[in-house]
Amino acid sequence: MGKLEHRLVGQGRWPMVVIDDYHPEPRSLVDRAGALSDFDSNARDYYPGVKRPVDHVLYAENIRKYSEALLTSFGEVGDLIDSTYAIANRKPAELLPIQRIPHYDTADQNQLALVHYLCDPKCGGTAFYRHRSTKIERISTRNEALFQQALGREATTHGLPAADYVDGDTNLFEKVASVDALFNRAIIYPASLLHSGTINPLVRSSQTVATMRLTVTAHFEMLSIS
């Protein structure tokens, strides 16, 4: 198993786990990703790039190896919900306004997100944010409407965000934590945290999967919270 580190994020002290040397065969995962032509965009989600499926069963087996180690931060971990290869390669000018600010995957408090970097450090990592006006760092069913209403007001008063990936503090969001990319590093955190990929512009313009910002993204359940 890989080297595991428990961290706490933001004023809420939200749990996050960073695991280096996460997968026993990372190069095999890269090879199985195939060519860029095997990836597709999905208009139903807002991921700023392309995806393709991962072998769900094999990937779930590796996550289960860490179940006991994850108890400290998350409690009992349940089933894998989804897992995909992902490459963030959309040009800044093509980003929708919602893709130019930090986002959350779900308001479900019992869902965890995993990002597994299959690229080197220059591809950029992942940053976590606090919304300045509401002080929100993690979305729930109790504050989701408040957050969305605040964003609507700010689009009127501040204008739409610039056509670029968010990278650090902005007038609306404050960065509270970040994790650098490292080949075969995985990070696990509540899927309801406000976050954004830190996307290196040189990597965005690459044309081969091996030199792009290749990750596996996955979601799974917490069955109990410690």
Secondary structure, 3 states (H helix, E strand, C coil): CCEEEEEEECCCCEEEEEEECCCCCHHHHHHHHCCHHHCECCCCCCCCEEEEECCHHHHHHHHHCCHHHHHHHHCCEEEEEEEEEEEECCCHHHCCHHHHCCECCCCCCCEEEEEEECCCHHHCCEEEEEECCCCCCECCCCCHHHHHHHHHHHHHHCCCCCCCCCCCCCCCEEEEEEECCCCCCEEEEECCECEEECCCHHHHCCCCHHHCCEEEEEEEEECCCC
